[in-house]
Amino acid sequence: MKIRVLKHDLNESIQHVAKAISSRTTIPILTGIKLEVNFQGMTLTASDTDISIQAFIPAEDQEKQIVQVERTGSVVLPAKFFVEIIKKLPSNEIEMEVGEGFKTQIRSGSTDIQMVGLDPEEFPVLPNIEENQVISIPGDLLKNMIKQTVFSISTNESSPILTGVLWNLSDNQFKFVATDRHRLASRTAGLDDAEGVRFSNIVISGKTLNELSKIVPDQNTRVDIVVADNQVLFKIDRVLFYTRILDGTYPDTSKIIPTTYKTELVLDTKKLSESIDRAYLMSREEKTNIVRLQTLENGTIEISSSSSELGKVTEQLDLAEFTGDPLRISFNSKYMLDVLKVVESEQLHIGFTGAMSPIIIKPVDDSQSLYLILPYRTTN
């Protein structure tokens, strides 16, 4: 293999595929990035067996020559060094040549690097996915749905299924749910062109979705999603992102979401967020994060937290609406702040069915999102 390639394009593709490299792998070949070159261009692949990412650099794009191929071929190069060195090369053009025993020479400007490559034949083959179940979604919507749910996944590996986000699709309604048994986030979106496509109990690791989100461009690029038996493939421009579906059955969370409330509040999202943030500072000192909310007779609520060493924070907030019974409830302020960070509505509807029942939070102008937090039992 012998090529010249533009540094910017090579570096961008390396940054994408490097997200699939695991530092924990014991398989030497998986610590590398596979490079394959033919006269159409250059393909880079990385995998940690759970996720695999492939990026393609075309030989030409809009009449600009990106890859000049003198000799086709392939090699696997150690990712740790390769990722860093390409970024730091002095010239915008890089020359690469693979010789006997996969010894690879990289030249750029006056820099000359010799690298020991590995046999590409040992690199795992990418999954072969049948494209029967395919949907297309705007990239910014996909990123939003991930952001608005992934914070509620469990970080406890003892129940692996809860470290993922549940996906269901039926009647063109695409729904994400995440829970760690103490809180829950759900987000639904209507898809125009998902006619006839249905799936359920597709659970994808939250960590994987965070990595995927970094690859999806901010501008309105469409992402094609292919769902197969145990794999999901995302097609983003010239990048293919494969991920394994988590094994197991996700718990049915629909039964814990109340449909009627004893107490309902509507209030300003920003003011609530700032108030709880101040109370959180005090509750954090106790290492409990517990904040109390109490309705008052004058149509306001009181937010408070205390620390045995520091003292107490108390403040009152005006409500836009208040219906139902008076209420005192305690909850984890960190969980509430996580919700408030991702809500884009100016006002929130919060529903309660009692001091020991789930708190339901819904953005006022967004019927597609719902958040649940379990309260704390406190002695006073």
N, C-alpha and C positions, 0 to 999 in steps of 0.2 A: 504494500500500500504506500502510495506517495501522493500527497496533496498540498495545495495551498488553500487556506481558509481565512476569512475575515474574522478578526479577534472578537468584535462585538457580537456577531451572530453565534460563534462558537461558545462564548462565555454565557450568553443568554440561555442557550440550550443546556449547558452544563448546570447552571443554577436550577433549572427546572428538574432535571433528572436526579440531581444530587439529593433531592428531598426523599428519595426512596432508599438512600444508603443508611443502613443501621450500624451504629458504633458497637452494637452488642453481638453482631454475628460472629460465629466461630468458623464459618465457611469462607476460606480465603477469596474465592472467585467473586463472592458477593460484596467484597470491600472495594470492588472496581467498577468502572464505567466501561461498557462495551461500545466500541466504535466500529461501524460498518460503512464502507464506502463503495458506491457504484457510480455509474456515470450520471445518474439522476441527482445524486447528492450524498449527504452523510446522515446516518442514523445513530443516535446515542441512546443507550438503554441502561437503566439501573434497577435493581430489585432487592427487596429484603424478604422475599417469598410472600409476605402479606400484601405489600403494594409493589407494583412495577410501573415505572414511568419511561416512556419512549418519546424522544423529540427528533423531528426531522428538519435538516437544513437543506433546502433545495440548492442545486448547483447554480441556478439563476433565479432571480426574482425581480420582476418589472425591469427587465433588460440589464439588471446589475449582476455582475458575476460575483457569487459568494464563495463557491467552492470550485477550484480548478483541479480536476482529477487527472493525474498522470498514470497512476496504477491503482486498481481497485484492491480491496482486501479488508481485513478486520483484525482487531486486537482488543484486549481488555487492559485498561491502565488503572493503577491504584488511585482511587478517588480522592483520598485525603490530600495528596500532593498535587494531583492534576487540577482539582478545583481551584486551589489557591494560586498555583503558578500561572495558569492561563490569565487570571485577573491581573497579574503583576507584570506581564510581558510588555516590552517597551514599544513594539511596533504594531500597527493596525493589521499587519498581515503575518500569518503564522504558517510555517512550512512544517509538515510532519511526514516522517518516513519510517516505515516498519521494516526491519531487516530480519536476519535469521534469528530463530529462538525468541521472536517477538520483541527483540530489543528495539526501542523506539527513540528516534531522534527528533527533537522539537527545536526549531530555529525561529528566532524573531529578532530583527535588528542585529545587534552584535551578541545576543544571548544564544547559547547553544546548550541544550539539556539532553542528557541521555537517560532514558527511563527503562526499567525492566518491566516488560509487559507480560500478560498471561494469555494462555490459549483460549480464544473465543469459543471453541467447541465445548468447553466445560461450562459455559454460561447457561443458566436455565432458559428453556424455551418459553416464550410468553404464552399465556392461556389462549386457547382457540375458542372464541366466543361466537355463538350463533346469534345473529342480529334479528331475533323475532320480536323482542320487546324493546322498542326504541322510543324515547321521548326527547323532545327538544325544549330547552328552557333558557330564557335570557340569563346571561352570566351574572348580572347585578342582582337579579331575583334569587338565584341559587346562593350567592354569597350572603345575601340578607337572611335567607332561611336558615343557613348554617349558623350565622352570628346570633340569631334570635333564639336558638335552641341549644347549641352545643355546650353552653356554660352550665347546663343542668345535668350533664352526664356524670356518672359515678367515676371516681378515680380509684376505687377499690377493686383490685384485680380478682378478689374472691368471688365476685359475680360478674364475669366478663361481659355478659350480654348488656349489662347496664352501663358499660363504658362506651356504648355506641348510641347512635341516633336511629330510631325506628322510622322506616319509610313505608307508607301505604299509598296506593294510587287506585282510585275507582271513580267512575263517572267524571273523569277529567279533573278530579280534586286530588292534588298531591299534598300529602300531609307528613310533617316531621314531628316526632315526639321524643323528648329526652327526659329521663328522671333518675335521681339517685336515691329514691325512696323518701327523701325529706322535702323535695321540691320537684316541680315538673314545668316544662316549657313545651308549648305546641304551636305550630305555625302551619297554616294551610294556604295553598295557592291554586287558583284555577288555571289549567293549561288548555290552550286552544286546540292543539293538534295531538292530543293523546287518545283519540278515538280508538276504542277496542283494546287499549293497553290497560291491564290490571295487574297489580302485584300487592302482596302483603307480607308482613314479617321480614322485610329486608332491613337488616341492622348493620350499619356501617360505623366502624370505630370513629369516635369523636376526634381522636388524634389525627387520623387519616383525613377527615373532612377539613380540619384546620390547615393541613398541608395543601389539600386541593384548593382551598380558598385563596391561598397565596399565588397559585398559578393562574387562576381565572382572572383575565384582565378587567380593569375597572370600567372601561368603555363597554358599550352594549354588545358584547360578543355572544353568540348563541353557543350553548354547550349541549352536545348530543349525549344522552345517557342510555347505555345498553345494559339491560338487566338480564342476567343468565342464572343458571342453577346456583352456583356458589361464588360468582364473580360479578362485579359491576365495572363497566368500562365507561370512562368519560372521554369525549373527544373535544379538545379545545384547540382551535386553530391547527397548528402542526404538532400538537402534543397529545399523546395517548396516555391515560392514567388508569391503570387497572388496580382494583382492590378486592380483597377477599371479603365475602359476607360473613359476619360473625355467626358462629354456631349457637343454636338454642332458640327457645321461644321467648319472645319479649312479653312481660306481664301485661295483662289487660288493665289499662289505667282508666278506662272510661267510667267505671263504677265509682271512682272516688271523686268525680267532679260533680258538685251539686248543681241542680238546675234552678232551685229557688233559694232565696236568702232571707235571713231574719233581720240583717242590718246591711244597708247599702250606702256607700259614699261615692261622690264624684268630686275630684279635687285636682289641683294644678300639679302636673308631673314634676316640673322643675323645682317648685317650692317644697314638695314632699321629698324629692331627692336631696336637696340641700339640707333640709331639717334632719333627715335620717343620717346623712353623712356626719353631721355634727354630733348626733347622739351615738353614732358608731364609734367615734374617737374615744368616748368615755367607756363604752361597753367593751371595746377591744382591750382596754387595760385589765379588765376582769377575766380576759380570755374566754368570755362566754358569747360575746356579740349580741347579748339580749337587749332588745329595745321594747318598750311598752307603748301601746297606743290605747287611748281612752277617749270615748265620745263625751262631750260636755253639753250641758243643756242649752247653751247659747249658739248652737249650730257650728261649733268648732271642734277640733280634736286636739288632744294633748299628746305630744311625743316626748318620752322621757327615757333616760338611762342613768345608771348610777354605778359608782365604783367605791368599794369600801375604803380605798386609800385616797382617791382624788376628790370625791364628792358626787354631784348630781347635775345633769343637764335636763332642763324642762323647757318646752316651748309650745305655743299654740298656733294652729293653722286654721285658716278659714276654709270652709267647705263650699263648693258650688251647689251641691245637693246632699241631703241627708234624709234617709227614710228608714223606718224600722225601730228596733229595740236599742237601748243604750248598750254599750259594749266596753269591756276591758280585755285586751289580748296582748300576749308577748310573743315575739318572733325573732328570728335570726336576722339582724340588720344587714349582714353581708349578703345574705340571699336576696333580700329586698333590693339592695343597691345593684346587684347583678342584673335584676330585672329592669330597674329604672334606667340603667345604662343603654339598654337595647331598644327601649320603647321610643317610637318616633312621634307619638301623639302628644299634643299639649295637655290633654286631660286624661285622667284614669278613672275607671269604674272599679271599685273594690267591693267585693261581696263577702259577707261572713254568715255562717250558720251557727255561730256559737263560739265560746272562748277556746274550745278544744277541737274545733273542726277546721278543715283546710281554708286558707285565705285564697280567694280567687281574684286575680288582677287582670283586667282587660283594658287595652287602650280604647278610649271613647270612639275615635274615628277609624277603628280597624277591627272588624269582626273576625278577622282571620287568625288573630293571635290570642293565646290564653296562657296565663302563668298561675302556678299553684305553689303555695308555701305552707308547710305544716307549722302550727304554732307550738310554743313551748309551754309546758306546765310550770308555773312559778308559785312559790309558797305565799308571796304577799300580793 
